[in-house]
Amino acid sequence: MVAPPMRRSKSFADIRKFSGGLHGTLAIQSSDDFYLPDAFGLSIGELMQDSSLGIVSGCDVYVQPDRATFSCSQLDAHEITPRSLLLRRVIPQHCAFFRREILDQVGGLRSCIAEGAEIDLWYRALHFVQGRFLPYHTAAYQFHADQRTLKGDRWYESLTRMVESCDADKRFAERFRLEEADRKELYQRWMLQEAQRAGDNERIASLTTALLAQSSDETRSFLALHGFIPKPTRPPQPLHPNHRVPDLQWCMRGKRSAA
């Protein structure tokens, strides 16, 4: 899909009407990404309505380096657990809102996690709180040539450290531990992603073959999503009722009108 030309911008959002519910709610956002209309209302509203939730996340839109072409991720509405975070769908940093007390409970971003520090935060938090995906597109992620997700070389090291440090800490381990079969698949997935970043085609082929020989449906979906195997042919599916063409220019209109 193609949108009007756009430039990178920081997030602009009118959140005044949520001021009564914002106390204790945090989000992580970078200047390369931005919120879509209604992100605050949908996300903070969900936290306000359901006190059992600690983290909520919408779904994201991917904007290509030309800043015009974009695609929409699948809309999800499942409950998020430590297992689903790693095996089913990672919470997109730019779509997540969470309660401030999570930092008091499990700490913040850890310097020992060189890549995926926000995934480590979600993983630790989900040992103690519930999470939920909201079936709305709430933020845009802008691809660019210098992003760490394309160039980082410590993905496997960081995410295995995340799992093993939680397993070694009784506070976390007594609440959740990965089954051995899940751990094996995840570690092979992370090795595969690191091989992809390094451009090691031989290792990509061998790891993909190994995963296909013994993997779950979740891992097969992962392989198809990331282009390691062809996506299965399926009849056209109706759009989710919440799906809308994202308004990628709304924040720039807000800046112009304010001026």
Buried (B, 14 or more C-beta within 10 A) or exposed (E): EEBEEBEEBEBBBEBEEBEEBBEEBBBBBBEBBBBBBBBBBBBBBBBBEEEEBBBBBBBBBBBBEEBBEBEBBEBBEEEBBBBBBBBBBBBBBBBBBBBEBBBEBBEEEBEEBBBBBBBBBBBBBBBBBBBBBBBBBBBBBBBEEEBEEEEBEBBBBBBBBBBEBBBEEEEBEEEBBBEEEBBBBBBBBBBBBBBBBEEBEEBBEBBBEBBEEEBEEBBBBBBEEEEBBEEEEEEEEEEBEEBBEBBBBBBBEBEEEEE
